[in-house]
Every structure is written in structure tokens, then in C-alpha cells.
């Protein structure tokens, strides 16, 4: 018994005809029939009811079919995983990214990667750093690009920082706050805040500023375009990266808010992006090449002064 015979048996029960199955496989009908007979001899029983015009499987044949499907699929999965571990011209690449790097860094890097390795199937999920960490632990992705602060001290993860990015606060034109000459952080908390999942360190600072035990934004979403549209139509105050919202600010669709008593460098803390992978796990060649491309694109953008994450 070998996988070839099991594939032929699966094809026979798919097509319910020795002739059609042999044609689908691409061999002669006599050779196909001999392979099925050899399988039956191996098991010592009949696997298909030849007296039935539909060639229905016998009870033994049904059992063989169930195992054959698992074995053939398992072999295909094994080949795919080996290809991912050893080749850059085949297989799948799955990774994740936060909303900030999804604005420009990841799309630009993926475009370069696809141009270099067009046969690798590439998929990336966009979510917050917390959910990406869980997906990485469950081995659903090989690595992710997002805020790294929560993972830097965890021995289960390896982190590689990328260029720090500037964060900002913004609102819609005509917002009541814009009538004031000077803005205090106390003014900020009189309105709903809209942001992605905020890292614990920044959340603690915002809690202290607001006089609360803990702080969570009133509106939380992991897509910057959704946050922008919400802020444009409400009195909510948005928090995000300059890269994601500067164009809308330049067009006059949004207004950059400045707080006179904001703690030094707090706005720098909203996008400490980097690459996170699991400690002790070997990355596939595709994942390593994608990470190299991300670092290359990030470095080139930093040299030209473009904020890419």
C-alpha cells in the first residue's frame, strides 16, 4: 500500500467509474484497475461493490476512504510545510500587523516582497498588539509588526524595534475646543476619545491625567480610516500616528490638537512599532525575507524623512 494507491482509490469513489477516474489521473484504465486490485489484495477484502453501477464503497471501502483522505491530506500538508521551511518560491506566509504599520510600512514592504517572490502566497491580518500576540502564541502567524512594549520583557518573545513614530491628537474643524485660546489636558477628557488599543504605559499616564484609576477610550477600533470618519462627524477626539492623519490635517478635514500641559514626549509613545516573533521558533525563509524587507523599507523611509509606521 502506498499514497499513490490511496489517491487512485479516492479518485475512483469521486468519479464512480474506472474509466473516468483513470482519465482524471492520467493513466490507462488497465493500469488503474490493477492498482485498485492491488490495494484490495493488500487489505484482503473488496473495497468497492462492482455489482452496483455507482461503484459504491463496501463498509471496508468506506473505512479505507476515511483514512485515505486524512493520509493524503496529511502528506500534502507535510510537503507544504517543508516547502515553507526550505524554499522561497513556494508555500504560504502569514503574519500580522497593527493599524499604524498597516498605513504604509506593511503595504509598501509587501509590494516589494511580492515583486521579488511572486510565488509565495502572502496574507497578513490587521489587529491590535494584544490579539496579534495571542495569534502568534497559537502559531496562526509567524510574526507581527505592532507596538512592542508589552513584549520586550517577555522571554517567550523576541522583539526588533523599528523607527519610532510620532503620535498626535486631532478633532474635526468646528470642534468646541477650537474656540479656546489654550488647551489643557483637562479639556480633553470632557469629550469622547477615539483610539486603537492603548498600551498599558500610555493608558496609565492618561488615567493619571484624567484622575481615574484606569483609562479606556470611549471608541476603540483597529482601523484608522474608521476612526477618522468617526472623528470627522462627532466631537470625539482622536489619537493616532501623524503618518495616518497628517494628510487629512493638511487638507483641513481634521485639526491637530496641542495640549499645554501634556507630559513630555507622551505623543511619541503612541507608535513604538517593532517586529515580534516567538523565542526558540525557526522562521520560514519567506518570513525571514519579509522581515528583511520590512527593515529595509523602514530604514529607507527614515533616511528620506517619511514616517512609515
Phi, psi and omega per residue, in radians:
X1 nan 2.341 3.052
X2 -2.487 3.020 -3.095
X3 -1.074 -0.585 3.139
X4 -1.049 -0.802 3.127
X5 -1.094 -0.685 3.130
X6 -1.156 -0.655 3.090
X7 -1.117 -0.714 3.122
X8 -1.111 -0.714 -3.137
X9 -1.128 -0.724 3.080
X10 -1.058 -0.752 3.135
X11 -1.106 -0.666 -3.139
X12 -1.088 -0.771 -3.127
X13 -1.335 -0.310 3.046
X14 -1.313 -0.800 -3.036
X15 -1.646 -0.281 -3.138
X16 0.928 0.637 3.124
X17 -2.833 2.287 3.094
X18 -1.119 -0.666 -3.094
X19 -1.199 -0.872 -3.107
X20 -1.148 -0.673 3.135
X21 -1.155 -0.717 3.114
X22 -1.101 -0.714 3.105
X23 -1.105 -0.734 -3.124
X24 -1.135 -0.671 3.132
X25 -1.285 -0.575 -3.139
X26 1.665 0.509 3.067
X27 -2.253 2.984 3.141
X28 -1.256 2.727 -3.136
X29 -1.128 -0.712 3.105
X30 -1.065 -0.734 3.135
X31 -1.128 -0.667 3.120
X32 -1.132 -0.778 -3.124
X33 -1.101 -0.696 3.124
X34 -1.097 -0.646 3.135
X35 -1.133 -0.748 3.130
X36 -1.159 -0.717 3.102
X37 -1.097 -0.687 3.105
X38 -1.100 -0.641 3.115
X39 -1.158 -0.733 3.125
X40 -1.132 -0.669 3.092
X41 -1.134 -0.651 3.122
X42 -1.056 -0.731 -3.127
X43 -1.517 -0.299 3.141
X44 1.288 0.496 3.123
X45 -2.735 2.879 3.099
X46 -1.445 2.361 -3.083
X47 -1.801 -0.381 3.089
X48 -2.289 2.574 3.118
X49 -1.535 1.719 -3.084
X50 -1.256 -0.258 3.080
X51 -1.375 -0.190 3.109
X52 -1.704 2.250 -3.063
X53 -1.118 -0.375 3.110
X54 -1.558 0.039 -3.141
X55 0.871 0.914 -3.139
X56 -1.201 2.543 3.106
X57 -1.230 2.538 2.984
X58 -1.258 2.960 3.068
X59 -0.952 -0.677 3.084
X60 -1.169 -0.671 3.121
X61 -1.141 -0.634 3.104
X62 -1.112 -0.706 3.110
X63 -1.144 -0.753 3.108
X64 -1.076 -0.694 3.141
X65 -1.069 -0.781 -3.131
X66 -1.024 -0.801 3.136
X67 -1.239 -0.646 -3.123
X68 -1.077 -0.733 3.133
X69 -1.068 -0.740 3.140
X70 -1.186 -0.742 -3.107
X71 -1.158 -0.769 -3.133
X72 -1.150 -0.739 3.102
X73 -1.143 -0.701 3.109
X74 -1.068 -0.700 3.106
X75 -1.135 -0.703 3.112
X76 -1.121 -0.719 3.116
X77 -1.115 -0.688 3.126
X78 -1.086 -0.794 3.119
X79 -1.068 -0.754 -3.134
X80 -1.087 -0.762 -3.122
X81 -1.181 -0.683 3.090
X82 -1.103 -0.738 3.106
X83 -1.052 -0.714 3.129
X84 -1.135 -0.572 -3.117
X85 -1.378 -0.427 -2.970
X86 -2.111 -0.302 -3.010
X87 -2.188 2.624 3.079
X88 -1.878 0.096 -3.121
X89 -1.995 0.322 -3.134
X90 -2.777 3.009 3.040
X91 1.519 -3.035 -3.083
X92 -2.049 2.607 3.017
X93 -2.186 2.155 3.101
X94 -2.187 2.176 3.082
X95 -2.525 3.080 -3.105
X96 -2.225 2.877 3.054
X97 -2.674 2.652 3.072
X98 -1.376 3.010 -3.111
X99 -1.129 -0.533 -3.131
X100 -1.195 -0.934 3.109
X101 -1.185 -0.302 3.107
X102 -1.249 -0.244 -3.125
X103 -1.187 -0.867 -3.071
X104 -2.452 -0.813 -3.029
X105 -0.956 -0.957 -3.072
X106 -1.164 -0.826 3.100
X107 -1.015 -0.724 3.137
X108 -1.160 -0.710 3.141
X109 -1.195 -0.720 3.120
X110 -1.104 -0.693 3.112
X111 -1.048 -0.787 3.099
X112 -1.120 -0.734 -3.125
X113 -1.079 -0.774 -3.129
X114 -1.124 -0.669 3.101
X115 -1.082 -0.612 -3.126
X116 -1.461 -0.582 -3.037
X117 -2.335 1.209 -3.012
X118 -1.175 -0.284 -3.085
X119 -1.568 -0.149 3.090
X120 -1.432 2.208 3.083
X121 -1.398 2.090 -3.008
X122 -2.015 2.280 3.093
X123 -2.435 2.363 3.059
X124 -2.336 2.458 3.126
X125 -1.761 2.500 3.113
X126 -1.888 2.112 3.141
X127 -2.804 -3.119 3.138
X128 -1.410 2.870 -3.048
X129 -1.058 -0.537 -3.117
X130 -1.183 -0.848 -3.141
X131 -1.219 -0.595 3.090
X132 -1.131 -0.664 3.094
X133 -1.075 -0.704 3.107
X134 -1.176 -0.712 3.119
X135 -1.103 -0.647 3.109
X136 -1.170 -0.741 3.133
X137 -1.125 -0.556 3.116
X138 -1.483 0.049 3.119
X139 1.123 0.475 3.057
X140 -1.380 -0.424 3.081
X141 -2.350 2.804 -3.118
X142 -1.559 -0.529 3.125
X143 -2.851 3.026 3.017
X144 -2.580 2.837 3.113
X145 -2.059 1.997 -3.099
X146 -2.933 -2.924 3.077
X147 -1.130 2.252 -3.005
X148 -1.773 -0.057 -3.004
X149 -1.045 -0.634 -3.092
X150 -1.241 -0.284 -2.996
X151 -1.932 -0.194 -3.021
X152 -1.089 -0.627 -3.088
X153 -1.673 0.023 -3.101
X154 -1.582 2.075 -3.101
X155 -1.168 -0.230 3.122
X156 -1.367 -0.171 -3.075
X157 -2.229 2.628 2.995
X158 -1.956 2.387 -3.127
X159 -2.139 2.544 3.095
X160 -2.305 1.843 -3.060
X161 -1.170 2.589 3.007
X162 -1.953 -3.125 -3.086
X163 -1.030 2.222 3.102
X164 -1.052 2.533 -3.094
X165 -2.155 2.595 -3.052
X166 -1.507 2.346 3.054
X167 -1.770 2.895 3.114
X168 -2.689 2.898 3.026
X169 -1.892 2.543 -3.107
X170 -2.632 2.817 3.120
X171 -2.564 3.123 3.109
X172 -1.432 2.690 2.972
X173 -1.057 2.470 -3.128
X174 1.505 0.075 3.098
X175 -1.107 2.481 -3.133
X176 -0.958 -0.539 -3.126
X177 -1.117 -0.467 -3.060
X178 -1.257 -0.196 3.086
X179 -1.385 -0.216 -3.120
X180 -1.553 2.522 -3.129
X181 -1.292 -0.597 -3.099
X182 -2.424 2.419 -3.060
X183 -1.957 2.327 3.043
X184 -1.834 2.733 3.101
X185 -1.094 -0.397 3.054
X186 -1.072 -0.583 3.115
X187 -1.153 -0.583 -3.093
X188 -1.022 -0.737 -2.989
X189 -1.435 0.031 3.032
X190 -1.426 -0.096 -3.084
X191 -2.259 2.753 3.086
X192 -1.108 2.493 3.051
X193 -1.848 2.396 -3.128
X194 -2.065 2.163 -3.061
X195 -2.766 2.969 2.944
X196 -1.388 -3.114 3.112
X197 -1.059 2.137 -3.047
X198 -1.548 2.322 3.102
X199 -1.049 2.620 -3.072
X200 -0.944 -0.700 -3.119
X201 -1.093 -0.771 3.127
X202 -1.216 -0.678 3.111
X203 -1.053 -0.658 3.127
X204 -1.132 -0.750 3.120
X205 -1.093 -0.765 3.134
X206 -1.143 -0.617 3.082
X207 -1.109 -0.751 3.115
X208 -1.092 -0.742 -3.135
X209 -1.139 -0.603 -3.089
X210 -1.536 -0.136 -3.118
X211 1.332 0.348 -3.135
X212 -1.834 2.851 3.076
X213 -1.237 -0.698 3.104
X214 -2.460 2.895 -3.119
X215 -2.396 2.340 3.008
X216 -2.394 2.462 3.126
X217 -1.152 2.666 3.105
X218 -1.201 -0.566 -3.136
X219 -2.203 2.097 -3.129
X220 -2.140 2.168 3.120
X221 -2.599 2.612 -3.086
X222 -1.736 0.270 3.120
X223 -2.175 2.060 -3.070
X224 -1.104 -0.606 -3.129
X225 -1.140 -0.635 3.088
X226 -1.138 -0.738 3.105
X227 -1.086 -0.744 -3.135
X228 -1.037 -0.806 -3.101
X229 -1.144 -0.636 3.105
X230 -1.138 -0.804 -3.109
X231 -1.138 -0.654 -3.134
X232 -1.113 -0.397 -3.047
X233 -1.940 0.070 -3.081
X234 -2.438 -3.095 3.030
X235 -1.641 0.224 3.094
X236 -1.138 2.627 3.057
X237 -1.839 2.225 -3.096
X238 -1.655 2.652 3.056
X239 -2.226 2.284 3.127
X240 -3.023 -2.973 -3.128
X241 -1.527 2.651 3.108
X242 -1.056 -0.671 -3.117
X243 -1.017 -0.710 -3.058
X244 -1.279 -0.522 -2.959
X245 -2.098 -0.109 -3.070
X246 -1.102 -0.646 -3.136
X247 -1.103 -0.712 3.112
X248 -1.181 -0.600 3.080
X249 -1.170 -0.765 3.125
X250 -1.091 -0.583 3.122
X251 -1.351 -0.239 -3.086
X252 1.566 0.114 3.119
X253 -1.340 -0.445 3.107
X254 -2.345 2.849 3.126
X255 -2.207 2.295 3.096
X256 -1.305 2.222 -3.137
X257 -1.735 2.387 3.114
X258 -2.090 2.278 -3.129
X259 -1.884 2.255 -3.028
X260 -1.224 -0.471 -3.086
X261 -1.988 0.474 3.103
X262 -1.200 2.327 3.114
X263 -0.978 2.535 -3.079
X264 -0.964 2.280 3.058
X265 1.152 0.233 3.103
X266 -1.051 -0.671 -3.117
X267 -1.165 -0.337 3.092
X268 -1.310 -0.260 -3.010
X269 -1.493 -0.085 -3.028
X270 -1.445 -0.108 -3.111
X271 -2.590 1.059 3.045
X272 -1.447 1.219 -3.023
X273 -1.348 2.647 3.064
X274 -2.934 -3.099 -3.117
X275 -1.833 2.283 -3.109
X276 -2.101 2.252 3.066
X277 -2.360 3.011 -3.104
X278 -1.506 2.426 3.087
X279 -1.213 2.318 3.045
X280 1.455 0.052 3.123
X281 -1.901 2.308 -3.134
X282 -1.394 2.195 3.096
X283 -1.371 2.585 3.069
X284 -1.194 2.778 3.064
X285 -0.956 -0.659 3.135
X286 -1.131 -0.732 3.129
X287 -1.132 -0.738 3.127
X288 -1.112 -0.710 3.132
X289 -1.171 -0.636 3.118
X290 -1.168 -0.717 3.109
X291 -1.115 -0.744 3.088
X292 -1.034 -0.699 3.133
X293 -1.173 -0.715 3.096
X294 -1.051 -0.782 3.135
X295 -1.126 -0.707 3.140
X296 -1.108 -0.822 -3.127
X297 -1.146 -0.727 3.128
X298 -1.093 -0.759 -3.139
X299 -1.145 -0.721 3.128
X300 -1.130 -0.684 3.121
X301 -1.160 -0.670 3.129
X302 -1.115 -0.660 3.134
X303 -1.153 -0.602 -3.101
X304 -1.610 0.008 3.094
X305 1.434 0.184 -3.141
X306 -1.603 2.281 3.107
X307 -1.445 2.064 -3.011
X308 -1.983 0.125 3.096
X309 -2.533 nan nan
